[in-house]
Amino acid sequence: MKWTRKFVMLEPVLYTHAEGIMAKVKEAFTAKYQGNTKAEIAEVSFVPGEEVKVLKEWKDETCLIKKGDRVFNVPKKHLNLG
């Protein structure tokens, strides 16, 4: 399988949180994580009530960190923000 990069135009960032703000997962969902282009894609589960750190917010999306150093772009609908 050939890896291809897909660029998506995001709306301007609404908020950037230098230290991050804590949010809680509202509903269970699974996100995919790939550390680099040669790494396997891993599915990561999020459970209701789990705390995550939000670094950036867009209109409908967030950029967050889940325990450690894994960064995800996740729809806001899955989170209860501060």
Phi, psi and omega in degrees: 000127180274132179276130177235148180261133180244122179265133180239132179280117178265154175291162179303147179295129177278317182220140171239125183253104185306313180264352183085150174242149181276142177220160178245144178289129183275318183220150181295141175202167179238135177240161179253144181227135176223112184298325176202176186294340180263351182278154175291153176275127181249140175268131182241127182267141174244138182243151180304137178090347180292138179269137177226160180253122181267126181261322180219153176229137170246187181305309184239000185234162173225157171248121185224164176243134176252119175023095179113230187235013179276125183253137182226148166259122188228140175299141180299333183301340181272356187235152168257107182272137179353000000 
